[in-house]
Amino acid sequence: MNEFRDWETEKARGIIEELCETELKSCPETMIRLVQGDPADAILDMAAKEGADLIVMSPRGLGFEKRAKATSGMGSVTNAVTQNAEIPVQIV
């Protein structure tokens, strides 16, 4: 089980690093953190731990094509983060 989790973590890290390289070149202070647990709690805990002054997230955990077709508003994780964050949350 640990081997699978490690494989998944490294795969996620690669995807995130590639995204940061291609899309966030103008944000040199971007830090990558991979954590496990309840998504909303993990986001809020990491933001507090790192002293973040802004949380940026998508409205739903869908891929680009599905998100473009979605008719409903925020997903449950985004909703929980926006309701409980002590700092601003930017939905993109």
All heavy atoms as an XYZ file, in Angstrom:
696
protein
N       0.819     -1.196      0.000
C       0.000      0.000      0.000
C       0.863      1.260      0.000
O       0.557      2.221     -0.684
C      -0.932     -0.032      1.222
C      -1.907      1.080      1.251
S      -3.188      0.830      0.055
C      -4.411      1.900      0.627
N       1.924      1.259      0.805
C       2.799      2.437      0.859
C       3.472      2.691     -0.475
O       3.683      3.842     -0.846
C       3.848      2.279      1.960
C       3.246      2.430      3.341
O       2.191      3.014      3.503
N       3.917      1.893      4.334
N       3.829      1.624     -1.198
C       4.462      1.794     -2.504
C       3.513      2.485     -3.472
O       3.935      3.354     -4.239
C       4.906      0.448     -3.071
C       6.095     -0.149     -2.354
C       6.490     -1.498     -2.923
O       6.149     -1.797     -4.089
O       7.137     -2.259     -2.192
N       2.256      2.100     -3.445
C       1.273      2.723     -4.320
C       1.092      4.189     -3.958
O       1.062      5.060     -4.829
C      -0.069      1.984     -4.242
C      -1.133      2.605     -5.104
C      -1.076      2.488     -6.483
C      -2.178      3.313     -4.542
C      -2.040      3.064     -7.293
C      -3.153      3.898     -5.337
C      -3.078      3.770     -6.713
N       0.995      4.491     -2.657
C       0.835      5.878     -2.217
C       2.052      6.711     -2.636
O       1.908      7.834     -3.115
C       0.639      5.943     -0.710
C       0.360      7.360     -0.240
C       0.098      7.459      1.243
N       1.212      6.909      1.970
C       1.087      6.144      3.059
N      -0.096      5.865      3.525
N       2.146      5.679      3.673
N       3.247      6.137     -2.480
C       4.462      6.845     -2.890
C       4.463      7.103     -4.393
O       4.846      8.172     -4.848
C       5.713      6.052     -2.491
C       5.896      5.982     -0.981
O       5.241      6.758     -0.257
O       6.690      5.129     -0.537
N       4.028      6.107     -5.167
C       3.959      6.254     -6.627
C       2.981      7.363     -6.996
O       3.280      8.219     -7.823
C       3.546      4.928     -7.262
C       3.331      5.025     -8.741
C       4.282      4.990     -9.717
C       2.071      5.193     -9.415
N       3.690      5.118    -10.954
C       2.343      5.248    -10.801
C       0.761      5.294     -8.987
C       1.334      5.393    -11.740
C      -0.242      5.450     -9.925
C       0.062      5.497    -11.291
N       1.818      7.337     -6.362
C       0.807      8.370     -6.632
C       1.310      9.758     -6.249
O       1.085     10.732     -6.963
C      -0.482      8.065     -5.850
C      -1.263      6.936     -6.433
C      -2.636      7.379     -6.826
O      -3.347      7.936     -5.977
O      -2.987      7.169     -7.993
N       1.997      9.860     -5.130
C       2.534     11.144     -4.671
C       3.546     11.689     -5.673
O       3.510     12.870     -6.027
C       3.175     10.998     -3.282
O       2.169     10.560     -2.357
C       3.758     12.313     -2.795
N       4.440     10.839     -6.131
C       5.452     11.286     -7.095
C       4.828     11.654     -8.440
O       5.250     12.606     -9.091
C       6.540     10.231     -7.262
C       7.450     10.134     -6.059
C       8.002     11.488     -5.623
O       8.549     12.232     -6.472
O       7.882     11.819     -4.431
N       3.810     10.909     -8.853
C       3.103     11.233    -10.093
C       2.427     12.599     -9.965
O       2.523     13.435    -10.861
C       2.071     10.153    -10.419
C       1.372     10.372    -11.733
C       0.442      9.226    -12.050
C      -0.256      9.494    -13.368
N      -1.156      8.430    -13.752
N       1.763     12.831     -8.842
C       1.104     14.126     -8.600
C       2.131     15.244     -8.572
O       1.912     16.317     -9.148
C       0.327     14.080     -7.289
N       3.271     15.008     -7.915
C       4.313     16.032     -7.851
C       4.788     16.408     -9.255
O       4.954     17.582     -9.578
C       5.488     15.568     -7.010
C       6.580     16.630     -6.869
C       7.715     16.175     -5.970
N       7.286     15.847     -4.632
C       6.971     16.731     -3.680
N       7.029     18.020     -3.950
N       6.604     16.348     -2.486
N       4.984     15.405    -10.120
C       5.421     15.666    -11.493
C       4.412     16.509    -12.260
O       4.786     17.449    -12.981
N       3.147     16.190    -12.115
C       2.092     16.941    -12.802
C       2.059     18.387    -12.301
O       1.978     19.336    -13.085
C       0.722     16.253    -12.610
C       0.698     14.923    -13.359
C      -0.418     17.168    -13.057
C      -0.483     14.040    -13.019
N       2.145     18.555    -10.998
C       2.102     19.901    -10.431
C       3.334     20.705    -10.828
O       3.230     21.884    -11.174
C       1.945     19.831     -8.900
C       0.559     19.287     -8.563
C       2.165     21.196     -8.256
C       0.362     18.947     -7.113
N       4.506     20.089    -10.791
C       5.723     20.799    -11.184
C       5.660     21.233    -12.646
O       6.050     22.350    -12.983
C       6.952     19.922    -10.933
C       7.290     19.809     -9.461
C       8.424     18.848     -9.174
O       8.848     18.088    -10.079
O       8.896     18.843     -8.018
N       5.139     20.363    -13.510
C       5.007     20.724    -14.926
C       4.033     21.890    -15.095
O       4.292     22.829    -15.847
C       4.538     19.526    -15.737
C       4.422     19.802    -17.216
C       3.982     18.587    -18.013
O       4.281     17.453    -17.600
O       3.332     18.781    -19.045
N       2.922     21.837    -14.387
C       1.944     22.923    -14.444
C       2.565     24.241    -13.980
O       2.400     25.274    -14.627
C       0.729     22.584    -13.576
C      -0.331     23.677    -13.458
C      -1.033     23.867    -14.784
C      -1.312     23.334    -12.378
N       3.298     24.193    -12.901
C       3.937     25.411    -12.382
C       4.958     25.961    -13.366
O       5.050     27.177    -13.545
C       4.599     25.135    -11.034
S       3.407     24.913     -9.699
N       5.716     25.088    -13.999
C       6.719     25.533    -14.970
C       6.079     26.223    -16.166
O       6.576     27.233    -16.656
C       7.544     24.353    -15.464
C       8.621     23.908    -14.515
C       9.424     22.744    -15.076
O       9.507     22.600    -16.320
O       9.950     21.970    -14.266
N       4.965     25.673    -16.648
C       4.365     26.214    -17.864
C       3.393     27.357    -17.603
O       3.303     28.282    -18.395
C       3.636     25.116    -18.655
O       2.623     24.540    -17.833
C       4.599     24.039    -19.123
N       2.669     27.308    -16.505
C       1.594     28.276    -16.279
C       1.907     29.345    -15.240
O       1.245     30.372    -15.207
C       0.318     27.537    -15.853
C      -0.162     26.509    -16.856
C      -0.552     27.108    -18.196
O      -1.023     28.261    -18.229
O      -0.384     26.418    -19.210
N       2.869     29.118    -14.379
C       3.102     30.057    -13.282
C       4.502     30.656    -13.305
O       5.073     30.955    -12.263
C       2.854     29.359    -11.937
C       1.451     28.802    -11.736
C       1.361     28.037    -10.431
C       0.408     29.907    -11.778
N       5.021     30.872    -14.496
C       6.366     31.432    -14.619
C       6.482     32.792    -13.952
O       7.542     33.157    -13.450
C       6.761     31.545    -16.088
C       6.994     30.218    -16.748
C       7.353     30.404    -18.204
C       7.487     29.058    -18.884
N       7.775     29.200    -20.303
N       5.416     33.545    -13.947
C       5.468     34.881    -13.366
C       5.253     34.861    -11.846
O       5.174     35.907    -11.224
C       4.431     35.794    -14.023
O       3.136     35.315    -13.760
N       5.164     33.688    -11.275
C       4.973     33.550     -9.826
C       6.144     32.779     -9.223
O       6.002     31.616     -8.852
C       3.672     32.827     -9.528
S       2.211     33.648    -10.157
N       7.307     33.416     -9.113
C       8.491     32.696     -8.647
C       8.395     32.235     -7.200
O       9.138     31.365     -6.783
C       9.620     33.718     -8.829
C       8.941     35.036     -8.771
C       7.584     34.820     -9.383
N       7.489     32.789     -6.427
C       7.350     32.411     -5.024
C       6.414     31.219     -4.813
O       6.114     30.858     -3.680
C       6.849     33.600     -4.203
C       7.786     34.793     -4.226
C       9.129     34.479     -3.575
O       9.158     33.789     -2.541
O      10.147     34.920     -4.128
N       5.937     30.605     -5.891
C       5.038     29.470     -5.783
C       5.744     28.314     -5.089
O       6.866     27.970     -5.416
C       4.564     29.011     -7.177
O       3.892     30.103     -7.797
C       3.627     27.829     -7.085
N       5.066     27.719     -4.097
C       5.607     26.569     -3.389
C       4.670     25.385     -3.584
O       3.449     25.551     -3.532
C       5.743     26.870     -1.904
C       6.760     27.949     -1.595
S       6.938     28.242      0.168
C       5.364     29.016      0.552
N       5.235     24.219     -3.802
C       4.444     23.010     -3.980
C       4.416     22.249     -2.661
O       5.455     21.987     -2.065
C       5.036     22.120     -5.087
C       5.014     22.858     -6.422
C       4.291     20.798     -5.161
C       5.754     22.129     -7.520
N       3.221     21.906     -2.219
C       3.050     21.098     -1.016
C       2.038     20.016     -1.333
O       0.931     20.326     -1.781
C       2.534     21.931      0.154
C       3.430     23.073      0.554
C       4.720     22.546      1.186
N       5.526     23.618      1.685
C       6.540     24.152      1.016
N       6.841     23.716     -0.194
N       7.251     25.109      1.554
N       2.393     18.772     -1.115
C       1.464     17.660     -1.289
C       1.148     17.100      0.089
O       2.058     16.745      0.837
C       2.075     16.567     -2.169
C       2.418     16.977     -3.599
C       3.126     15.842     -4.321
C       1.166     17.367     -4.349
N      -0.120     17.048      0.419
C      -0.540     16.551      1.724
C      -1.678     15.556      1.543
O      -2.320     15.512      0.497
C      -0.979     17.702      2.659
C       0.186     18.619      2.977
C      -2.120     18.488      2.066
N      -1.911     14.774      2.570
C      -2.989     13.792      2.527
C      -4.022     14.130      3.588
O      -3.719     14.793      4.571
C      -2.433     12.395      2.766
C      -1.485     11.951      1.688
C      -0.878     10.598      1.990
O      -0.965     10.101      3.098
N      -0.266     10.004      0.988
N      -5.231     13.657      3.363
C      -6.304     13.882      4.318
C      -7.505     14.502      3.638
O      -7.599     14.562      2.418
N      -8.423     14.980      4.456
C      -9.601     15.661      3.939
C      -9.137     16.878      3.153
O      -8.374     17.705      3.675
C     -10.496     16.103      5.097
C     -11.670     16.920      4.614
O     -12.619     16.321      4.098
O     -11.608     18.168      4.731
N      -9.545     17.009      1.880
C      -9.014     18.083      1.037
C      -9.194     19.490      1.612
O      -8.250     20.277      1.632
C      -9.762     17.922     -0.284
C     -10.159     16.489     -0.320
C     -10.428     16.123      1.115
N     -10.381     19.824      2.074
C     -10.615     21.173      2.592
C      -9.771     21.429      3.838
O      -9.133     22.476      3.960
C     -12.100     21.383      2.888
N      -9.762     20.470      4.752
C      -8.961     20.626      5.962
C      -7.485     20.748      5.630
O      -6.771     21.567      6.216
C      -9.172     19.442      6.918
C     -10.535     19.440      7.558
O     -11.209     20.493      7.571
O     -10.938     18.366      8.067
N      -7.016     19.937      4.672
C      -5.598     19.970      4.291
C      -5.225     21.320      3.690
O      -4.162     21.875      3.995
C      -5.290     18.835      3.313
N      -6.089     21.875      2.861
C      -5.827     23.188      2.249
C      -5.774     24.265      3.320
O      -4.843     25.081      3.361
C      -6.896     23.517      1.183
C      -6.733     22.587     -0.020
C      -6.824     24.985      0.766
C      -7.909     22.604     -0.979
N      -6.744     24.269      4.210
C      -6.788     25.280      5.265
C      -5.618     25.136      6.234
O      -5.007     26.135      6.632
C      -8.119     25.200      6.011
C      -9.349     25.579      5.176
C     -10.623     25.184      5.907
C      -9.335     27.048      4.832
N      -5.288     23.897      6.607
C      -4.166     23.661      7.513
C      -2.851     24.108      6.888
O      -2.022     24.737      7.544
C      -4.079     22.186      7.912
C      -5.213     21.745      8.817
O      -5.944     22.610      9.353
O      -5.386     20.517      8.974
N      -2.645     23.792      5.617
C      -1.395     24.159      4.957
C      -1.302     25.670      4.782
O      -0.240     26.254      4.972
C      -1.273     23.459      3.602
C       0.072     23.680      2.927
S       1.527     23.199      3.898
C       1.273     21.449      4.090
N      -2.398     26.312      4.466
C      -2.390     27.773      4.328
C      -2.008     28.425      5.655
O      -1.205     29.367      5.689
C      -3.755     28.273      3.855
N      -2.542     27.911      6.757
C      -2.215     28.457      8.071
C      -0.753     28.164      8.428
O      -0.034     29.054      8.896
C      -3.146     27.871      9.126
N      -0.324     26.955      8.177
C       1.050     26.556      8.512
C       2.078     27.380      7.742
O       3.108     27.766      8.281
C       1.239     25.073      8.199
C       2.619     24.544      8.497
C       2.724     23.067      8.156
C       4.144     22.572      8.371
N       4.271     21.165      7.985
N       1.802     27.669      6.473
C       2.737     28.400      5.631
C       2.585     29.920      5.747
O       3.343     30.667      5.147
C       2.561     27.988      4.161
C       2.938     26.548      3.868
C       4.426     26.286      4.023
O       5.230     27.223      3.861
O       4.792     25.140      4.321
N       1.574     30.372      6.474
C       1.356     31.809      6.597
C       0.882     32.431      5.298
O       1.212     33.585      5.008
N       0.107     31.684      4.521
C      -0.386     32.183      3.234
C      -1.293     33.387      3.444
O      -1.964     33.508      4.467
C      -1.157     31.073      2.512
N      -1.290     34.271      2.453
C      -2.185     35.425      2.521
C      -3.291     35.344      1.482
O      -4.131     36.232      1.390
C      -1.422     36.734      2.391
C      -0.558     36.809      1.150
O      -0.676     35.926      0.285
O       0.237     37.756      1.048
N      -3.313     34.256      0.695
C      -4.340     34.048     -0.322
C      -4.373     32.570     -0.696
O      -3.337     31.931     -0.818
C      -4.022     34.877     -1.577
C      -4.938     34.698     -2.784
C      -6.334     35.245     -2.498
C      -4.341     35.377     -4.009
N      -5.569     32.032     -0.874
C      -5.763     30.681     -1.389
C      -6.377     30.825     -2.775
O      -7.378     31.528     -2.942
C      -6.695     29.842     -0.491
C      -6.074     29.679      0.903
C      -6.995     28.482     -1.137
C      -7.020     29.049      1.915
N      -5.781     30.188     -3.774
C      -6.302     30.208     -5.135
C      -6.714     28.794     -5.493
O      -5.922     27.859     -5.352
C      -5.241     30.720     -6.141
C      -5.803     30.712     -7.554
C      -4.756     32.101     -5.752
N      -7.954     28.638     -5.941
C      -8.431     27.300     -6.296
C      -9.533     27.370     -7.345
O     -10.098     28.434     -7.592
C      -8.902     26.544     -5.049
C     -10.018     27.190     -4.281
S     -10.344     26.428     -2.661
C     -10.573     24.716     -3.054
N      -9.793     26.231     -7.963
C     -10.853     26.171     -8.966
C     -12.200     26.005     -8.260
O     -12.255     25.602     -7.100
C     -10.614     25.006     -9.925
O     -10.771     23.773     -9.243
N     -13.300     26.303     -8.958
C     -14.609     26.173     -8.325
C     -15.013     24.719     -8.077
O     -15.774     24.434     -7.176
C     -15.565     26.846     -9.302
C     -14.858     26.890    -10.601
C     -13.391     26.883    -10.298
N     -14.471     23.818     -8.885
C     -14.807     22.398     -8.757
C     -13.592     21.582     -9.140
O     -12.757     22.029     -9.894
C     -15.977     22.023     -9.666
C     -17.251     22.783     -9.359
C     -18.370     22.366    -10.281
N     -18.599     20.950    -10.239
C     -19.502     20.342     -9.460
N     -20.246     21.071     -8.675
N     -19.670     19.050     -9.500
N     -13.517     20.375     -8.649
C     -12.399     19.490     -8.953
C     -12.599     18.735    -10.246
O     -12.517     17.517    -10.282
N     -12.893     19.450    -11.303
C     -13.122     18.831    -12.607
C     -12.004     19.218    -13.555
O     -11.374     20.254    -13.383
C     -14.449     19.324    -13.206
C     -15.713     19.076    -12.389
C     -16.889     19.788    -13.035
C     -15.992     17.610    -12.264
N     -11.813     18.429    -14.577
C     -10.877     18.806    -15.624
C     -11.418     19.989    -16.402
O     -12.584     20.363    -16.274
N     -10.580     20.597    -17.238
C     -10.971     21.807    -17.968
C     -12.238     21.603    -18.788
O     -13.156     22.412    -18.745
C      -9.821     22.275    -18.870
C     -10.190     23.469    -19.694
C     -10.251     24.723    -19.128
C     -10.498     23.330    -21.039
C     -10.599     25.832    -19.874
C     -10.845     24.433    -21.801
C     -10.898     25.686    -21.213
N     -12.308     20.510    -19.557
C     -13.474     20.302    -20.423
C     -14.738     20.094    -19.609
O     -15.783     20.660    -19.930
C     -13.229     19.114    -21.348
C     -12.171     19.398    -22.393
C     -11.932     18.215    -23.305
O     -12.757     17.289    -23.342
O     -10.901     18.218    -23.986
N     -14.670     19.308    -18.540
C     -15.847     19.090    -17.713
C     -16.250     20.370    -17.002
O     -17.419     20.660    -16.843
C     -15.583     17.980    -16.698
C     -15.529     16.607    -17.301
C     -15.316     15.557    -16.229
C     -15.209     14.182    -16.821
N     -14.938     13.173    -15.788
N     -15.245     21.146    -16.559
C     -15.541     22.391    -15.849
C     -16.257     23.372    -16.770
O     -17.166     24.078    -16.362
C     -14.243     22.998    -15.297
C     -14.484     24.180    -14.407
C     -13.275     24.647    -13.601
N     -12.001     24.550    -14.236
C     -11.033     23.700    -13.871
N     -11.223     22.859    -12.880
N      -9.882     23.688    -14.508
N     -15.856     23.409    -18.037
C     -16.475     24.320    -18.995
C     -17.946     23.976    -19.217
O     -18.757     24.850    -19.493
C     -15.717     24.284    -20.323
N     -18.295     22.695    -19.071
C     -19.667     22.253    -19.294
C     -20.503     22.224    -18.019
O     -21.708     22.055    -18.076
C     -19.656     20.858    -19.912
C     -19.033     20.829    -21.294
C     -18.978     19.410    -21.824
C     -18.262     19.369    -23.161
N     -18.116     17.999    -23.651
N     -19.871     22.357    -16.869
C     -20.588     22.257    -15.599
C     -21.569     23.418    -15.451
O     -21.261     24.556    -15.784
C     -19.603     22.255    -14.440
N     -22.733     23.106    -14.938
C     -23.743     24.144    -14.759
C     -23.898     24.539    -13.302
O     -24.465     25.580    -13.009
C     -25.108     23.656    -15.286
O     -25.469     22.449    -14.610
C     -25.053     23.434    -16.784
N     -23.427     23.714    -12.398
C     -23.584     24.047    -10.987
C     -22.418     24.906    -10.515
O     -21.409     25.042    -11.188
C     -23.680     22.774    -10.142
O     -22.507     22.019    -10.280
N     -22.552     25.471     -9.335
C     -21.546     26.375     -8.783
C     -20.355     25.642     -8.195
O     -19.779     24.769     -8.821
N     -20.026     25.981     -6.973
C     -18.840     25.435     -6.337
C     -19.037     23.994     -5.892
O     -20.128     23.593     -5.504
C     -18.483     26.266     -5.103
C     -17.931     27.619     -5.416
S     -17.327     28.451     -3.935
C     -18.855     28.852     -3.116
N     -17.913     23.279     -5.923
C     -17.905     21.929     -5.390
C     -17.808     21.971     -3.876
O     -17.629     23.031     -3.262
N     -17.896     20.809     -3.251
C     -17.926     20.746     -1.789
C     -16.620     21.207     -1.149
O     -16.631     21.852     -0.101
C     -18.263     19.329     -1.332
O     -17.292     18.408     -1.802
N     -15.478     20.897     -1.764
C     -14.196     21.310     -1.189
C     -14.049     22.828     -1.264
O     -13.713     23.483     -0.271
C     -13.011     20.603     -1.889
C     -11.682     21.161     -1.400
C     -13.085     19.102     -1.674
N     -14.316     23.393     -2.422
C     -14.222     24.840     -2.582
C     -15.178     25.546     -1.631
O     -14.821     26.542     -0.997
C     -14.507     25.253     -4.038
O     -13.617     24.548     -4.888
C     -14.336     26.740     -4.238
N     -16.372     25.029     -1.506
C     -17.353     25.618     -0.605
C     -16.847     25.583      0.839
O     -16.918     26.593      1.553
C     -18.692     24.894     -0.722
C     -19.774     25.592      0.064
O     -20.019     26.771     -0.124
N     -20.407     24.852      0.956
N     -16.310     24.445      1.268
C     -15.808     24.328      2.638
C     -14.637     25.283      2.882
O     -14.545     25.903      3.947
C     -15.385     22.889      2.922
N     -13.751     25.408      1.905
C     -12.607     26.308      2.061
C     -13.080     27.752      2.146
O     -12.659     28.507      3.029
C     -11.577     26.116      0.925
C     -10.509     27.203      0.968
C     -10.933     24.740      1.016
N     -13.969     28.162      1.255
C     -14.424     29.560      1.277
C     -15.192     29.877      2.559
O     -15.128     30.999      3.054
C     -15.301     29.906      0.051
O     -16.434     29.042      0.024
C     -14.515     29.783     -1.237
N     -15.911     28.912      3.098
C     -16.686     29.142      4.312
C     -15.817     29.198      5.568
O     -16.204     29.821      6.551
C     -17.742     28.038      4.487
C     -18.809     28.040      3.422
C     -19.641     29.312      3.457
O     -20.095     29.747      4.509
N     -19.836     29.918      2.307
N     -14.651     28.536      5.537
C     -13.846     28.406      6.749
C     -12.491     29.096      6.711
O     -11.789     29.124      7.722
C     -13.649     26.920      7.067
C     -14.964     26.249      7.387
O     -15.592     26.557      8.390
N     -15.403     25.350      6.528
N     -12.108     29.643      5.575
C     -10.798     30.287      5.456
C     -10.766     31.601      6.234
O     -11.740     32.345      6.255
C     -10.464     30.540      3.993
N      -9.637     31.845      6.858
C      -9.431     33.104      7.561
C      -8.733     34.138      6.687
O      -8.478     35.254      7.126
C      -8.639     32.862      8.841
C      -9.391     31.986      9.828
C      -8.637     31.761     11.108
O      -7.558     32.362     11.320
O      -9.128     30.959     11.924
N      -8.421     33.733      5.452
C      -7.784     34.618      4.470
C      -8.628     34.587      3.199
O      -9.474     33.718      3.031
C      -6.327     34.169      4.174
C      -6.300     32.733      3.654
C      -5.456     34.337      5.417
C      -4.929     32.243      3.217
N      -8.412     35.532      2.275
C      -9.186     35.533      1.029
C      -8.969     34.268      0.206
O      -7.881     33.682      0.214
C      -8.660     36.760      0.293
C      -8.033     37.629      1.323
C      -7.501     36.683      2.361
N     -10.015     33.865     -0.501
C      -9.958     32.726     -1.411
C     -10.329     33.239     -2.799
O     -11.415     33.812     -2.984
C     -10.923     31.599     -0.999
C     -10.863     30.441     -1.977
C     -10.620     31.130      0.428
N      -9.440     33.056     -3.758
C      -9.689     33.478     -5.145
C     -10.108     32.249     -5.941
O      -9.378     31.265     -6.003
C      -8.404     34.072     -5.756
C      -8.546     34.452     -7.204
C      -9.426     35.670     -7.390
O      -9.286     36.656     -6.677
N     -10.338     35.613     -8.327
N     -11.288     32.294     -6.530
C     -11.791     31.186     -7.335
C     -11.471     31.493     -8.797
O     -11.875     32.535     -9.321
C     -13.316     31.016     -7.179
C     -13.712     30.969     -5.685
C     -13.793     29.786     -7.930
C     -13.118     29.832     -4.909
N     -10.745     30.596     -9.454
C     -10.358     30.807    -10.863
C     -10.889     29.711    -11.748
O     -11.133     28.627    -11.335
C      -8.822     30.901    -11.037
C      -8.302     32.134    -10.326
C      -8.144     29.670    -10.522
